[in-house]
Amino acid sequence: MDPKVRQLYKKLIWVGRDYPSGISALREKMKAVFQKSAASEESFARGEFVYKELEALVYLHKYRSIRKRYDSGEPVKE
């Protein structure tokens, strides 16, 4: 396995710990995609894009849950 691909897989697993539907669901999806696609630069670039999107999704989910927890129900005045 190419070291870049291995590093990308590790990064996806690390971010996927906090994936809303769970790490096992994410791992199954990633395994299928990694086995299906060839080790080309195009698929690697797509993987990097998916990593960034997944990272944003996880941070947004965390932000929303924290905001819901601490929000007093009143609208925020700007």
N, C-alpha and C positions, 0 to 999 in steps of 0.2 A: 504494500500500500504506500502511496506517495505520502511523504511527511506533511505536506500542506493539507492533504485530504484528511489525514489522521488528526491534525491540529484543529481543523474545522469541525470534525465530528466531536472532538472533546469540548470545543467551545459551545456547540449546540447542546450537548448533554448538560454542561454546566448551567447554561441559561435555562434549560428546560426543567430544572429542578422545581422552579416556581411556575411552570406552565399551568394555566387554569384547569385543564382536564387531566393533569397528572403526567408524571414522567414516563409511565409505562405506555400510555397512548402515543406520546411523542416519539418514544424510542422505536415503537413498531412502525410508525410512519417513516421515520428517518432511515431505518434499516432497509425498508423496501425501496426507498428512493436511492440510497447509496448503492445498493446492489443492482438496481436497474440502470443507472446512468454510468456512462464510461468516464474515466478519469481525464476529461478534457478541460481546457481552460474555460470554456463556456459554461460547463456545468459547475466548475469551481466558483466562477463569478456569480452564478445563480445561487449557490450555497451561501456565499458571503452575504448576498442580498437577503436571503431567508433568515440568516443569523441576525442581521440588523433589525429586520421586521419583528422577529420573535423577541428580541431584546426590548424593543419599543412596546410590544404587546404586554410583556411581563411588567415593565415599569408602569404602564398605564393602569393595569389591573391592580398593582400595589397602591398606586396613587388614589385610585377610586375607592378602594377599600379603606384606606386610612382617612380619606376625606369623609366617607360615610360614617366612620366611627367617631370622628371628632366634630362633625358638623352639628351645630345646635338646631338646625332647622330653619334658621333665619337666612335670608339671602345676604350674600357678601356685598358690602357697600364699597364701591370703587371711587 
